[in-house]
Amino acid sequence: METIIILLVLSYLLGSTPFSLLIGLWFYKIDLRQHGSGNIGTTNTFRILGKKAGIVVLLLDMFKGALPVVAAMLLNVDMHIFIPGLVAALGHVYSIFLKFKGGKAVATSAGAVLAYNPLLFIMLLAAFLITLKLSKYVSLSSIVSAVLFFILSLAFRDPLLIAFSFIIAVVIVVRHISNIKRIMDGTESKITFM
């Protein structure tokens, strides 16, 4: 039980670590919260700090979700191995270091899924990229992938995974409500590289 508690606490703290904000402040002297969308997620990092920083932040945010799941596997803890990944994703959204504010959990959740089931990750990534190619909206692609995660989880017949994927889908959709409104208004930013 002690191992589980320590793992969950460390997962939350890792998830709460705002890598994009730190990289912006340390290497670019830029506070992402004051530029672009004001979000500390990967998309705003790409937009404000550029491709190099964006890729680094994407990988680090995915790492935040993947490491806790891998740790749960290696420690052979007596709980569902996806739970630490979920906790990390929630830490990313509700960071203790940012007064319980944060990103939108897309990359961190993706990392958790990658560690949990690489094939499922590839399917969700394909859905993300296809939606992005067709719509040019990162936000819509994120929502589609999150909802698809829940739908595909039903095939696993794992009640806990279904519950976790539902939580992630709800969090990601709710965190993108402002984006949904901008898409409907025609004011949401589109990508230009696809």
C-alpha positions, -999 to +999 in steps of 0.1 A: +000+000+000+029+024+009+044+018-026+011+026-043+007+059-023+043+069-031+039+060-068+006+080-071+021+111-053+052+110-075+030+105-106+010+136-097+041+157-090+057+146-123+024+154-141+023+188-124+057+198-136+052+225-163+080+217-186+068+241-213+067+270-188+101+261-175+117+258-209+101+291-220+114+309-189+149+293-188+158+293-225+137+319-241+129+343-213+092+340-223+063+332-200+039+311-221+010+322-199+013+357-213+015+348-250-007+332-276-035+313-260-019+316-226-020+278-223+011+259-212+005+230-236+023+217-266+004+236-292+010+270-277+047+260-272+050+253-309+032+286-317+053+308-294+086+291-289+090+273-322+093+238-336+124+227-316+109+237-282+076+223-292+090+189-300+109+188-267+079+198-247+057+172-266+082+144-257+085+156-221+047+158-216+043+124-231+071+111-208+051+125-178+023+101-187+043+071-198+068+069-169+042+063-142+025+035-162+059+019-168+068+022-131+035+005-122+044-024-145+079-028-132+068-025-095+040-049-101+017-029-079-016-042-068-037-018-088-047-010-124-014+000-141-032+029-160-041+047-127-006+064-123-009+076-159-043+091-152-030+107-121-001+123-140-026+136-167-047+152-140-016+166-124-008+182-158-043+198-158-044+207-121-008+215-113+001+221-077+029+243-089+005+266-109-022+270-083-041+240-097-041+253-132-023+237-162-026+223-197-052+202-214-038+167-207-036+156-244+002+148-246+004+134-211-026+112-217-011+101-250+021+090-232+001+070-207-018+052-235+015+046-254+030+029-223-002+010-216-010-003-251+012+008-281-013-005-307-041+016-291-018+046-291-011+041-329-048+040-336-055+072-317-025+089-333-038+079-367-072+094-358-055+126-346-034+130-377-063+123-401-085+148-383-057+173-383-051+168-420-087+173-428-096+201-404-063+219-396-075+222-360-053+207-333-080+212-307-106+192-328-081+165-334-074+162-297-111+160-289-117+133-316-088+112-303-100+115-267-135+105-275-122+076-297-101+065-267-132+060-247-150+042-276-121+019-282-117+011-245-151-005-246-136-033-267-112-042-239-141-050-216-120-036-187-144-016-165-116+004-149-100+013-183-134+024-196-139+046-165-104+061-169-108+067-206-142+084-199-126+107-173-098+116-197-123+122-225-144+145-203-114+164-190-100+170-225-134+180-240-141+204-211-106+219-214-113+226-251-147+243-247-133+277-256-117+261-286-150+246-297-166+280-294-138+295-316-142+268-342-179+275-344-172+312-347-145+306-373-118+322-352-098+292-340-062+291-352-054+265-379-021+248-385-002+256-417+022+227-420-002+200-432 
